[in-house]
Amino acid sequence: MTDTATGFDALKGMGTAQAEEAIVREPKIDAQGRAYATGKRKNAIARVWVKPGNGKITINGRDQEVYFARPVLRMMIAQPLQVADRLSQFDVDVTVEGSGLSGQAGAIRHGIARALTYYEPALRPVLKPHGFLTRDSRVVERKKYGRAKARRSFQFSKR
């Protein structure tokens, strides 16, 4: 047995923050120079490709202003890029399906944040504290039998 600890044994004695720094992440970039990630929120699934560019965001073949008319949703999508200070450095191409517009915006935000960390692993400590890399696991509760909705009872009639 040697005195130098390697691999998992070296990480075992460290705290989580130290172990996070000790793990060296490699950029995951495809042949076209893009990073791919999947973002999820509610029932929406967003496939996101990030590549160097001038800040153009395309969603399902349409510009973000056309797809998301509400400024709040556009702001939500741009948050990971804003926090990482890469707003006008990357072009984002997105294919999203399922859920409603709000869920889709959340899925796109999650996907952009993950794709940024795959393209530039040094951005992970910047994005993680803001919660952009965490999948929001809240989903709609199922309807139960004998009830109007998931928890709402039918109206009670005395007579």
HELIX and SHEET records of a PDB file:
HELIX    1   1 PHE A    8  LYS A   12  1                                   5    
HELIX    2   2 THR A   16  ALA A   22  1                                   7    
HELIX    3   3 GLN A   64  TYR A   67  1                                   4    
HELIX    4   4 PRO A   71  VAL A   83  1                                  13    
HELIX    5   5 LEU A  101  TYR A  119  1                                  19    
HELIX    6   6 PRO A  121  LEU A  123  5                                   3    
HELIX    7   7 ARG A  124  LEU A  127  1                                   4    
HELIX    8   8 LYS A  128  HIS A  130  5                                   3    
SHEET    1   A 5 ALA A  35  ARG A  41  0                                        
SHEET    2   A 5 ALA A  44  PRO A  52 -1                                        
SHEET    3   A 5 PHE A  90  GLU A  97 -1                                        
SHEET    4   A 5 ILE A  57  ILE A  59  1                                        
SHEET    5   A 5 ARG A  62  ASP A  63 -1                                        
END                                                                             
